[in-house]
Amino acid sequence: GRLVSYTPLPNSLQKATKASPVFVLPRRIGFFKTKLLLSSLSNKIHGGCAADAHLKLEETIRSHADGFPEWLWCHGKWKIHSRVESRYRMIVKRKHLISKKKIARKTHFFVRMPNWLGDVIMAVPVLKAIRKGRPDVKFTLVCESQFIPLLKKFSMGEDYISLPEHSILYYFKFKKLLPVKPENYLLLTNSLRGDLEAFLSGSTQRFGMEKKDKIRPFLTHRFKPSQIDGIDFGNLHQTELLEKMANFFGLREKVSRDPFCLPKNNRKFNKVGMVPGSSNTPEKRWPVENWISLIQKFSAFNEAITFHLFGTKDDNEITAYISSQCSTSQVFDRAGSTNLSQLTEELASCSLVIGNDTGSMHLANMVGTPAVVLFGPTNANITKPFFNAMCIPINSPKSSEIDKLSPDQVFSTIQKEYETFPKLNK
């Protein structure tokens, strides 16, 4: 069964008045015609007459061929947790609930995760809050296959659907992957593909964000930021924008900025991670010559520092060139050699990670590693790492051109603002 609650008020009234409690059941017999069925209640069972009334109602609903819909419609009971404005919270008196850990997750919600790593990480705090707000829901995360090990590592869902490869049969294959028809489908993407996936799921509630420049006809309910006054959405962080969407659909839990802690994590003081690539936007990449110069500056400061270059297989050309041009033997090219779960462990073991505005920097921040993020054409107010771990955003003097940011400026900023920088010299 699913989580339910009922009021103890009848017990109090019966105890105070000594009256005989009666169960009244309205049964529809025709158009605008209802017959009231009355039966006595016992106040001697556990939970009193209120519990007995609940049991009688349950028996009636279970024994009815159609689930006794007239009673549900008459009282609006089936709308309590499916109302749009309260979908992501539980409308119950929580002090009367059993431990949340014992609540069975049986209601099915699907969440379509973003397509890029940085966007996935920025969505995680909101997803975590929604999960806390609905402990009775089984969450199925729909995402690209490479994100599943990472999301499983931090227990972000009960089930996962790996999106099929792109082909002419994409939507046919996707449809076959669906285990159930979800009651709610939350889209954290802003694409027609994601909207069509949600439509094919058969869910009657498809929630998403609709901005001015893009109409999304396959959504059933839309959060429209443009209709909210007094907020500078041009500089609002992406996670905070997703939080406002979740609030619009009923979320009341606080979105936490606390980093995720990995068990048995040993941070190495002389290990510096570097992320010189950017898979989706080449304009965000700091020039390779600047990376080489920065490594030389760190090596002059302490020749024992090791430099670990991270990235995807698409970054291999960049990282291979950097490692080949550095005179120190302390540079290790790890691009394309780790999955996201392994990359998480690697980033968590670094004393510092420096990189472009890319997904790996959000991942480092998520596990509490101090991060230095280099910004060029993107707005740091919107896309900088979200979690409460040391993060130093460094903006290019000319925002549209990241190559105007010099290695001297980056190194001096790190020396000035990175509070444990002296430990790198131990």
Order of alpha helices (4+ residues) and beta strands (2+ residues): alpha-beta-beta-alpha-alpha-beta-alpha-beta-alpha-beta-alpha-beta-alpha-beta-beta-alpha-beta-alpha-beta-alpha-beta-alpha-beta-alpha-beta-alpha-beta-alpha
